[in-house]
């Protein structure tokens, strides 16, 4: 039996049974438990299962994450809605940058609703609740580190100030990075058909606009001269822009190694992730930021 997806393309319906549904539910639960790749297993469910099973397995996975993995209810609700929206949108085959725009707007809406709802339930002002939530998280973190280390104590003071002002920007950039990590892995594993707009071949041809690179340079310069709260706002916007150009940097690296063996490409991807985790993603982001001028010079932009 064959079914139609949202784009009118046909895909095979899997042999529906208890074990396939259970495996997709468990993978959704594990995705929510990891937080950062919560959309990843839901994307697979939307590509492999007919409606309404992707929604059902995602809901069961959320219930398992809440009861078995003991993920907080607010976080489970946030990640379930986020992952389900991303997976459903990806299954329809949008362009990468349109998907990123949708995700950025969605993260703003979901984050605002989460904070407003929790502050109303706690009968407190939004700003008071926001600071209290950050203080609670940092207090829990301080319990597992030595209190006698002055360097660590001062770093907590800086981290507290950073999260007060840049928390929303960090949330948006984390949401964008989560989607890219999930979509990038799905494309690398060949989950998307050849005519899908997010398949690996089409992703390698994706280029950012030169004005995005210009914004990267502008906010980099602005954060070096800004002071006070404006410094945090400039750094927060710079983080969001950096995440976008980081995606382009990964695409540029992928296009450079496209003709290489699959094992070499995998090693490059793994090295990029490890290098990013240790050194920071600024070198890869810089590569993506200046790539429009490079491709324009070559006439391939």
Rosetta blueprint (number, residue, H / E / L):
1 X L
2 X E
3 X E
4 X E
5 X L
6 X L
7 X L
8 X L
9 X L
10 X E
11 X E
12 X E
13 X L
14 X L
15 X L
16 X L
17 X L
18 X H
19 X H
20 X H
21 X H
22 X H
23 X H
24 X H
25 X H
26 X H
27 X H
28 X H
29 X H
30 X H
31 X H
32 X H
33 X H
34 X H
35 X L
36 X L
37 X L
38 X H
39 X H
40 X H
41 X H
42 X H
43 X H
44 X H
45 X H
46 X H
47 X H
48 X H
49 X L
50 X L
51 X L
52 X L
53 X H
54 X H
55 X H
56 X H
57 X H
58 X H
59 X H
60 X H
61 X H
62 X H
63 X H
64 X H
65 X H
66 X H
67 X H
68 X L
69 X L
70 X L
71 X L
72 X L
73 X H
74 X H
75 X H
76 X H
77 X H
78 X H
79 X H
80 X H
81 X H
82 X H
83 X H
84 X H
85 X H
86 X H
87 X H
88 X H
89 X H
90 X H
91 X H
92 X L
93 X L
94 X L
95 X L
96 X H
97 X H
98 X H
99 X H
100 X H
101 X H
102 X H
103 X H
104 X H
105 X H
106 X H
107 X H
108 X H
109 X H
110 X H
111 X H
112 X H
113 X H
114 X H
115 X H
116 X H
117 X H
118 X H
119 X H
120 X H
121 X H
122 X L
123 X L
124 X L
125 X L
126 X H
127 X H
128 X H
129 X H
130 X H
131 X H
132 X H
133 X H
134 X H
135 X H
136 X H
137 X H
138 X H
139 X H
140 X H
141 X H
142 X H
143 X L
144 X L
145 X L
146 X L
147 X L
148 X L
149 X L
150 X H
151 X H
152 X H
153 X H
154 X H
155 X H
156 X H
157 X H
158 X H
159 X H
160 X H
161 X H
162 X H
163 X H
164 X H
165 X H
166 X H
167 X H
168 X H
169 X H
170 X H
171 X H
172 X H
173 X H
174 X H
175 X H
176 X H
177 X H
178 X H
179 X H
180 X H
181 X H
182 X H
183 X H
184 X H
185 X H
186 X H
187 X H
188 X H
189 X L
190 X L
191 X L
192 X L
193 X L
194 X L
195 X L
196 X L
197 X L
198 X L
199 X L
200 X H
201 X H
202 X H
203 X H
204 X L
205 X L
206 X L
207 X L
208 X L
209 X L
210 X H
211 X H
212 X H
213 X H
214 X H
215 X H
216 X H
217 X H
218 X H
219 X H
220 X H
221 X H
222 X H
223 X H
224 X H
225 X H
226 X L
227 X L
228 X L
229 X H
230 X H
231 X H
232 X H
233 X H
234 X H
235 X H
236 X H
237 X H
238 X H
239 X H
240 X H
241 X H
242 X H
243 X H
244 X H
245 X H
246 X H
247 X H
248 X H
249 X H
250 X H
251 X H
252 X H
253 X H
254 X H
255 X H
256 X H
257 X L
258 X L
259 X L
260 X L
261 X L
262 X H
263 X H
264 X H
265 X H
266 X H
267 X H
268 X H
269 X H
270 X H
271 X H
272 X H
273 X H
274 X H
275 X H
276 X H
277 X H
278 X H
279 X H
280 X L
281 X L
282 X H
283 X H
284 X H
285 X H
286 X H
287 X H
288 X H
289 X H
290 X H
291 X H
292 X H
293 X H
294 X H
295 X H
296 X H
297 X H
298 X H
299 X L
300 X L
301 X L
